[in-house]
Structures are given as C-alpha cells and as structure tokens.
C-alpha cells in the first residue's frame, strides 16, 4: 500500500499525488495482462480513492 499522510497536505501536494497516481496508472497499463498487472491496478485504484477522500476531508 502507498502511504499518504493526511495532515497538512497543501493543494500543490495533493496535485502532485494525483499526478503520481496518473503516472503509475499509465505505467501499469503498459504491463502485460495478468495477476501482477491486476494487483497493481487495484492498488493504484485504492491510492486514488484515498486521495479523493483526503480532498473531500480537506474541504
């Protein structure tokens, strides 16, 4: 799991996390189909969901 600390995140840091998630997704999609790719895509999805939750919490 990719750790994200929720305290004190700035807008810029949140944007950096979103950009990181997008790059991870782009890279994972280049992998051949199979369980490793599936697991990575699942982890990236969880990472993105946590970013969204942090953004909602910060509003």
Backbone bond lengths (Angstrom), bond angles and torsions (degrees), N, CA, C in turn:
res aa  C-N    CA-C-N  psi(-1)  N-CA   C-N-CA  omega(-1)  CA-C   N-CA-C  phi
1 X - - - 1.447 - - 1.520 108.82 -
2 X 1.309 116.31 142.18 1.456 122.69 179.82 1.527 107.68 -88.63
3 X 1.351 117.28 119.36 1.466 118.51 -177.24 1.522 112.47 -74.93
4 X 1.325 115.20 141.93 1.459 122.05 174.46 1.527 106.49 -135.20
5 X 1.304 117.34 119.73 1.459 120.29 174.70 1.521 108.03 -85.75
6 X 1.319 116.47 132.95 1.462 119.96 -173.95 1.520 113.91 -86.57
7 X 1.304 118.01 -20.07 1.456 118.92 -173.75 1.517 111.93 -81.20
8 X 1.316 114.49 133.11 1.445 120.84 171.54 1.519 117.15 70.00
9 X 1.306 119.10 26.23 1.472 120.94 178.02 1.520 109.49 -77.52
10 X 1.299 116.18 130.78 1.460 120.77 176.53 1.521 108.99 -89.25
11 X 1.321 115.06 167.51 1.464 120.21 177.86 1.528 110.16 -59.23
12 X 1.323 116.89 -41.44 1.469 120.95 179.29 1.526 111.04 -62.58
13 X 1.319 116.93 -42.79 1.462 119.99 179.13 1.525 111.30 -64.61
14 X 1.325 117.15 -37.77 1.464 120.19 178.33 1.525 109.89 -66.32
15 X 1.321 116.52 -39.79 1.464 120.28 177.70 1.524 110.46 -64.77
16 X 1.327 117.19 -36.93 1.467 121.01 177.25 1.524 110.63 -65.10
17 X 1.334 116.84 -40.16 1.464 120.41 177.47 1.527 110.83 -63.98
18 X 1.334 116.59 -41.18 1.465 120.39 177.87 1.524 111.19 -63.92
19 X 1.320 116.59 -40.23 1.469 120.48 178.07 1.524 110.28 -65.92
20 X 1.328 116.74 -38.62 1.458 121.00 178.03 1.530 110.29 -63.04
21 X 1.318 115.82 -43.71 1.466 120.24 179.34 1.524 110.46 -62.39
22 X 1.322 116.85 -40.34 1.470 120.71 179.48 1.531 110.49 -64.27
23 X 1.321 117.20 -41.46 1.469 120.62 178.51 1.527 111.40 -66.88
24 X 1.326 116.38 -39.94 1.466 119.93 177.27 1.523 110.68 -61.87
25 X 1.326 115.94 -42.71 1.463 120.84 179.34 1.526 110.68 -63.76
26 X 1.306 116.76 -44.30 1.465 122.00 179.08 1.540 110.61 -59.48
27 X 1.324 116.09 -43.59 1.462 120.90 -179.94 1.521 111.51 -68.56
28 X 1.335 116.51 -43.42 1.471 120.63 -178.67 1.522 111.46 -63.11
29 X 1.323 117.10 -34.61 1.467 120.54 -179.87 1.525 112.51 -67.23
30 X 1.325 116.99 -18.71 1.464 120.87 178.62 1.527 111.98 -81.26
31 X 1.321 117.12 -13.50 1.461 120.59 179.41 1.522 110.30 -71.60
32 X 1.328 116.34 152.49 1.469 118.57 176.63 1.532 110.15 -67.89
33 X 1.326 116.12 149.25 1.467 119.20 178.34 1.526 110.95 -56.22
34 X 1.308 115.05 144.48 1.452 120.28 178.46 1.517 111.07 155.09
35 X 1.324 116.22 -177.77 1.468 119.94 -174.90 1.532 113.72 -65.41
36 X 1.309 118.16 -33.52 1.470 120.26 -179.79 1.529 109.55 -65.94
37 X 1.318 115.90 -47.02 1.464 120.11 178.64 1.525 110.47 -61.64
38 X 1.313 116.41 -44.47 1.456 121.47 -179.75 1.533 110.58 -59.64
39 X 1.326 117.34 -46.03 1.457 121.15 -179.89 1.527 111.54 -64.07
40 X 1.322 117.05 -40.62 1.466 120.63 178.42 1.523 111.35 -65.04
41 X 1.317 116.59 -43.47 1.466 119.53 178.46 1.529 111.19 -62.41
42 X 1.321 116.28 -36.65 1.454 121.00 178.13 1.533 110.57 -65.34
43 X 1.332 117.32 -44.32 1.463 121.73 178.88 1.529 111.04 -64.17
44 X 1.311 117.05 -40.84 1.466 121.12 178.55 1.534 109.62 -64.00
45 X 1.316 116.50 -39.38 1.463 120.49 176.49 1.523 111.74 -61.06
46 X 1.323 116.88 -41.12 1.469 120.96 177.37 1.528 110.37 -65.12
47 X 1.321 116.41 -40.91 1.460 122.72 178.47 1.531 109.89 -59.68
48 X 1.326 116.20 -46.87 1.471 120.81 179.86 1.527 111.18 -65.22
49 X 1.319 117.07 -38.08 1.467 120.77 178.40 1.528 110.47 -64.23
50 X 1.326 117.28 -38.14 1.470 120.55 178.30 1.521 111.02 -68.04
51 X 1.312 116.96 -36.58 1.472 120.41 176.92 1.527 109.46 -62.97
52 X 1.327 116.31 -44.97 1.469 121.06 -179.96 1.540 109.73 -62.21
53 X 1.333 116.70 -42.25 1.466 120.60 179.48 1.529 111.05 -63.92
54 X 1.311 116.86 -39.98 1.467 120.50 178.48 1.521 110.79 -65.28
55 X 1.332 116.05 -40.72 1.464 119.67 178.97 1.530 110.05 -63.57
56 X 1.321 116.91 -42.07 1.468 121.14 -180.00 1.531 110.59 -66.37
57 X 1.299 116.34 -37.85 1.460 121.72 -179.88 1.527 110.86 -68.01
58 X 1.326 116.60 -33.51 1.443 121.92 -177.87 1.518 114.64 -77.37
59 X 1.312 117.97 -13.87 1.477 121.36 -177.14 1.502 111.45 -75.66
